[in-house]
Amino acid sequence: MKNGKRLSVRGGKPHSVKSAACKAFEQDFGLQCPPSAKKHLTSDVEVSLDLFYPSRLQDLDGSIVYDLLQACGVVSNDRQVKVKHEHWHLDRENPRVVVRVTEI
C-alpha cells in the first residue's frame, strides 16, 4: 500500500495523494475493525500480519496497517509496535489482511 500514493503538484509544490484503492482499503479496514479491539492500548505490542494478495505482483508491505491500527483506536500510537511478523500469501479469490495484536 505504500505504493498506493502518487505524486501530484498543487500550488507549484509536489505532494503525495492516496489512490482510490488505498482510500477504499482504509475505509474497509475501519468498518471491519471490531469495537472490542478498540482498546487504545498504551503498552508495547507485537503484530502479526497475514497479507493475502490477489496476484504475485504486490510486494510484501503492511506499513499502512500499523497506521490504521492507530487510526481505529487499537493502539494509542503506532510506534508501540515493537515486534512485526509479516507473511505474504496468494489468494486470487479472496485478498485480505488478517491482523493479530498481542501486548508484550
MDAnalysis code that builds the backbone (N, CA, C; Angstrom):
import MDAnalysis as mda
import numpy as np

u = mda.Universe.empty(312, n_residues=104, atom_resindex=np.repeat(np.arange(104), 3), trajectory=True)
u.add_TopologyAttr("name", ["N", "CA", "C"] * 104)
u.add_TopologyAttr("resid", np.arange(1, 105))
u.add_TopologyAttr("resname", ["MET", "LYS", "ASN", "GLY", "LYS", "ARG", "LEU", "SER", "VAL", "ARG", "GLY", "GLY", "LYS", "PRO", "HIS", "SER", "VAL", "LYS", "SER", "ALA", "ALA", "CYS", "LYS", "ALA", "PHE", "GLU", "GLN", "ASP", "PHE", "GLY", "LEU", "GLN", "CYS", "PRO", "PRO", "SER", "ALA", "LYS", "LYS", "HIS", "LEU", "THR", "SER", "ASP", "VAL", "GLU", "VAL", "SER", "LEU", "ASP", "LEU", "PHE", "TYR", "PRO", "SER", "ARG", "LEU", "GLN", "ASP", "LEU", "ASP", "GLY", "SER", "ILE", "VAL", "TYR", "ASP", "LEU", "LEU", "GLN", "ALA", "CYS", "GLY", "VAL", "VAL", "SER", "ASN", "ASP", "ARG", "GLN", "VAL", "LYS", "VAL", "LYS", "HIS", "GLU", "HIS", "TRP", "HIS", "LEU", "ASP", "ARG", "GLU", "ASN", "PRO", "ARG", "VAL", "VAL", "VAL", "ARG", "VAL", "THR", "GLU", "ILE"])
u.atoms.positions = np.array([
    [0.803, -1.185, 0.000],
    [0.000, 0.000, 0.000],
    [0.852, 1.257, 0.000],
    [2.124, 1.155, 0.376],
    [2.934, 2.360, 0.335],
    [3.014, 2.884, -1.091],
    [2.891, 1.988, -2.062],
    [2.883, 2.412, -3.448],
    [1.490, 2.862, -3.884],
    [0.555, 2.920, -2.939],
    [-0.799, 3.361, -3.223],
    [-0.909, 4.872, -3.287],
    [0.220, 5.553, -3.206],
    [0.222, 7.007, -3.307],
    [0.873, 7.405, -4.622],
    [0.430, 8.531, -5.147],
    [1.035, 9.046, -6.361],
    [1.378, 10.509, -6.133],
    [2.341, 10.998, -6.868],
    [2.751, 12.383, -6.726],
    [1.830, 13.280, -7.521],
    [1.545, 14.426, -6.958],
    [0.711, 15.421, -7.602],
    [1.350, 16.774, -7.335],
    [1.024, 17.743, -8.158],
    [1.560, 19.087, -7.956],
    [0.392, 20.016, -7.659],
    [0.466, 20.659, -6.521],
    [-0.560, 21.626, -6.134],
    [0.154, 22.879, -5.640],
    [-0.211, 24.008, -6.196],
    [0.424, 25.262, -5.792],
    [1.896, 25.288, -6.121],
    [2.302, 24.540, -7.149],
    [3.701, 24.514, -7.566],
    [4.588, 23.604, -6.746],
    [4.023, 22.940, -5.733],
    [4.820, 22.055, -4.882],
    [4.317, 20.623, -5.000],
    [5.234, 19.655, -5.144],
    [4.809, 18.249, -5.225],
    [4.362, 17.726, -3.862],
    [3.366, 16.890, -3.859],
    [2.926, 16.200, -2.651],
    [2.302, 14.876, -3.071],
    [2.169, 13.966, -2.105],
    [1.612, 12.652, -2.428],
    [0.107, 12.650, -2.182],
    [-0.592, 11.901, -3.029],
    [-2.044, 11.774, -2.948],
    [-2.364, 10.290, -2.895],
    [-3.247, 9.897, -1.993],
    [-3.621, 8.487, -1.880],
    [-4.476, 8.087, -3.077],
    [-4.220, 6.884, -3.563],
    [-5.014, 6.351, -4.666],
    [-6.401, 5.967, -4.157],
    [-7.325, 5.779, -5.077],
    [-8.681, 5.364, -4.717],
    [-8.657, 4.008, -4.016],
    [-7.791, 3.105, -4.475],
    [-7.693, 1.777, -3.856],
    [-7.193, 1.884, -2.420],
    [-6.241, 2.771, -2.187],
    [-5.705, 2.963, -0.837],
    [-6.780, 3.552, 0.080],
    [-7.524, 4.530, -0.404],
    [-8.608, 5.126, 0.387],
    [-9.685, 4.087, 0.697],
    [-10.009, 3.246, -0.271],
    [-11.020, 2.200, -0.063],
    [-10.540, 1.199, 0.983],
    [-9.252, 0.829, 0.938],
    [-8.700, -0.100, 1.924],
    [-8.804, 0.494, 3.328],
    [-8.460, 1.768, 3.461],
    [-8.542, 2.423, 4.770],
    [-9.973, 2.421, 5.299],
    [-10.923, 2.730, 4.432],
    [-12.325, 2.768, 4.848],
    [-12.810, 1.374, 5.247],
    [-12.482, 0.372, 4.432],
    [-12.884, -1.005, 4.737],
    [-12.256, -1.491, 6.047],
    [-11.004, -1.139, 6.267],
    [-10.319, -1.542, 7.497],
    [-11.069, -0.981, 8.703],
    [-11.426, 0.286, 8.641],
    [-12.140, 0.918, 9.746],
    [-13.494, 0.279, 10.010],
    [-14.189, -0.098, 8.949],
    [-15.503, -0.721, 9.100],
    [-15.406, -2.123, 9.690],
    [-14.307, -2.822, 9.402],
    [-14.160, -4.203, 9.842],
    [-13.446, -4.346, 11.177],
    [-12.921, -3.266, 11.690],
    [-12.238, -3.321, 12.986],
    [-13.307, -3.437, 14.083],
    [-13.357, -4.570, 14.796],
    [-14.422, -4.767, 15.779],
    [-14.291, -3.810, 16.973],
    [-15.415, -3.372, 17.518],
    [-15.374, -2.479, 18.692],
    [-14.560, -3.051, 19.854],
    [-14.568, -4.372, 20.009],
    [-13.824, -4.996, 21.111],
    [-12.307, -4.832, 20.953],
    [-11.842, -4.524, 19.745],
    [-10.410, -4.349, 19.509],
    [-9.951, -2.919, 19.777],
    [-10.886, -2.006, 19.886],
    [-10.553, -0.584, 20.037],
    [-10.287, -0.262, 21.505],
    [-9.136, -0.739, 21.967],
    [-8.788, -0.641, 23.390],
    [-7.842, 0.523, 23.687],
    [-7.334, 1.178, 22.676],
    [-6.347, 2.252, 22.843],
    [-5.205, 1.781, 23.743],
    [-4.644, 0.630, 23.392],
    [-3.544, 0.062, 24.171],
    [-2.410, 1.072, 24.292],
    [-1.791, 1.127, 25.454],
    [-0.680, 2.055, 25.666],
    [0.644, 1.324, 25.882],
    [0.601, 0.002, 26.040],
    [1.832, -0.771, 26.216],
    [2.370, -1.184, 24.846],
    [3.589, -1.707, 24.843],
    [4.182, -2.183, 23.601],
    [3.424, -3.410, 23.110],
    [3.388, -3.576, 21.779],
    [2.647, -4.686, 21.186],
    [3.468, -5.400, 20.125],
    [3.049, -6.626, 19.874],
    [3.561, -7.454, 18.787],
    [2.409, -7.604, 17.797],
    [2.703, -7.409, 16.511],
    [1.666, -7.504, 15.483],
    [2.068, -8.556, 14.465],
    [1.147, -9.439, 14.177],
    [1.344, -10.453, 13.148],
    [0.348, -10.183, 12.026],
    [0.862, -10.056, 10.813],
    [0.028, -9.797, 9.642],
    [0.142, -10.946, 8.662],
    [-1.004, -11.439, 8.217],
    [-1.054, -12.363, 7.095],
    [-1.711, -11.588, 5.966],
    [-0.914, -11.260, 4.944],
    [-1.390, -10.452, 3.831],
    [-1.646, -11.365, 2.636],
    [-2.898, -11.458, 2.230],
    [-3.313, -12.308, 1.117],
    [-3.538, -11.418, -0.100],
    [-2.660, -11.539, -1.082],
    [-2.706, -10.689, -2.273],
    [-3.412, -11.396, -3.431],
    [-4.014, -10.615, -4.364],
    [-4.728, -11.211, -5.494],
    [-3.806, -11.679, -6.625],
    [-2.534, -11.238, -6.598],
    [-1.590, -11.670, -7.635],
    [-0.180, -11.629, -7.067],
    [0.760, -12.124, -7.827],
    [2.153, -12.155, -7.387],
    [2.874, -10.827, -7.620],
    [2.171, -9.824, -8.118],
    [2.794, -8.552, -8.447],
    [3.073, -7.671, -7.227],
    [2.337, -7.862, -6.150],
    [2.491, -6.997, -4.987],
    [3.681, -7.398, -4.130],
    [4.374, -6.365, -3.637],
    [5.439, -6.575, -2.670],
    [4.808, -6.719, -1.287],
    [5.509, -7.393, -0.417],
    [5.049, -7.521, 0.961],
    [5.189, -6.159, 1.635],
    [4.064, -5.567, 2.024],
    [4.107, -4.261, 2.668],
    [2.882, -4.075, 3.546],
    [3.084, -4.122, 4.838],
    [1.984, -3.947, 5.768],
    [2.037, -2.611, 6.482],
    [2.858, -1.672, 5.998],
    [3.065, -0.421, 6.715],
    [1.784, 0.367, 6.955],
    [0.863, 0.350, 6.022],
    [-0.380, 1.105, 6.211],
    [-1.214, 0.524, 7.349],
    [-1.094, -0.771, 7.598],
    [-1.886, -1.415, 8.650],
    [-1.507, -0.850, 10.016],
    [-0.233, -0.571, 10.240],
    [0.195, -0.032, 11.528],
    [-0.411, 1.350, 11.758],
    [-0.463, 2.168, 10.721],
    [-1.112, 3.479, 10.824],
    [-2.604, 3.323, 11.110],
    [-3.235, 2.348, 10.468],
    [-4.669, 2.145, 10.638],
    [-5.014, 1.589, 12.017],
    [-4.105, 0.825, 12.608],
    [-4.336, 0.346, 13.979],
    [-4.438, 1.526, 14.944],
    [-3.640, 2.546, 14.680],
    [-3.718, 3.750, 15.493],
    [-4.985, 4.536, 15.155],
    [-5.276, 4.703, 13.881],
    [-6.454, 5.474, 13.459],
    [-7.751, 4.857, 13.976],
    [-7.801, 3.523, 14.073],
    [-9.010, 2.831, 14.537],
    [-9.096, 2.736, 16.059],
    [-8.022, 3.105, 16.759],
    [-8.070, 3.076, 18.213],
    [-7.632, 1.773, 18.844],
    [-6.977, 0.907, 18.089],
    [-6.477, -0.343, 18.671],
    [-5.278, -0.032, 19.566],
    [-4.377, 0.802, 19.079],
    [-3.229, 1.257, 19.861],
    [-3.271, 2.781, 19.922],
    [-2.642, 3.336, 20.936],
    [-2.615, 4.795, 21.063],
    [-1.653, 5.419, 20.060],
    [-0.574, 4.697, 19.748],
    [0.424, 5.211, 18.821],
    [1.057, 4.029, 18.088],
    [1.225, 4.155, 16.777],
    [1.780, 3.030, 16.015],
    [3.251, 2.764, 16.343],
    [3.893, 3.659, 17.064],
    [5.271, 3.413, 17.500],
    [5.345, 2.380, 18.620],
    [4.202, 1.989, 19.158],
    [4.163, 0.943, 20.184],
    [4.434, -0.438, 19.595],
    [4.353, -0.561, 18.276],
    [4.594, -1.853, 17.627],
    [6.097, -2.117, 17.662],
    [6.492, -3.036, 18.514],
    [7.916, -3.344, 18.705],
    [8.339, -4.619, 17.993],
    [7.388, -5.516, 17.736],
    [7.681, -6.764, 17.031],
    [6.695, -6.891, 15.885],
    [7.230, -7.132, 14.678],
    [6.383, -7.253, 13.492],
    [6.652, -8.585, 12.799],
    [5.575, -9.295, 12.485],
    [5.650, -10.512, 11.693],
    [4.743, -10.280, 10.488],
    [5.298, -10.325, 9.292],
    [4.510, -10.117, 8.081],
    [4.695, -11.318, 7.162],
    [3.568, -11.902, 6.739],
    [3.596, -13.105, 5.919],
    [2.825, -12.862, 4.622],
    [3.461, -13.106, 3.498],
    [2.862, -12.921, 2.177],
    [2.158, -14.208, 1.766],
    [0.900, -14.079, 1.283],
    [0.137, -15.212, 0.777],
    [-0.535, -14.820, -0.530],
    [-0.857, -15.809, -1.335],
    [-1.592, -15.583, -2.586],
    [-2.993, -16.170, -2.444],
    [-3.998, -15.337, -2.697],
    [-5.386, -15.799, -2.728],
    [-6.122, -14.942, -3.745],
    [-6.186, -15.437, -4.967],
    [-6.780, -14.663, -6.068],
    [-8.258, -14.374, -5.848],
    [-8.944, -15.259, -5.162],
    [-10.392, -15.124, -4.983],
    [-10.777, -14.256, -3.778],
    [-9.930, -14.223, -2.757],
    [-10.300, -13.537, -1.526],
    [-9.098, -12.806, -0.910],
    [-8.611, -11.728, -1.559],
    [-7.491, -10.988, -0.957],
    [-7.950, -10.339, 0.350],
    [-7.070, -10.355, 1.343],
    [-7.447, -9.839, 2.655],
    [-6.202, -9.665, 3.519],
    [-6.406, -9.082, 4.685],
    [-5.351, -8.947, 5.681],
    [-5.896, -9.487, 6.997],
    [-5.145, -10.385, 7.615],
    [-5.503, -10.913, 8.927],
    [-4.509, -10.318, 9.916],
    [-5.034, -9.642, 10.945],
    [-4.196, -8.926, 11.904],
    [-4.373, -9.514, 13.306],
    [-3.249, -9.780, 13.968],
    [-3.272, -10.229, 15.351],
    [-2.375, -9.284, 16.160],
    [-2.915, -8.717, 17.206],
    [-2.170, -7.782, 18.066],
    [-2.089, -8.387, 19.465],
    [-0.868, -8.460, 19.997],
    [-0.640, -9.020, 21.319],
    [0.188, -8.053, 22.143],
    [-0.251, -7.778, 23.343],
    [0.550, -6.927, 24.248],
    [1.789, -7.698, 24.691],
    [2.917, -6.988, 24.795],
    [4.151, -7.628, 25.272],
    [4.687, -6.884, 26.491],
])
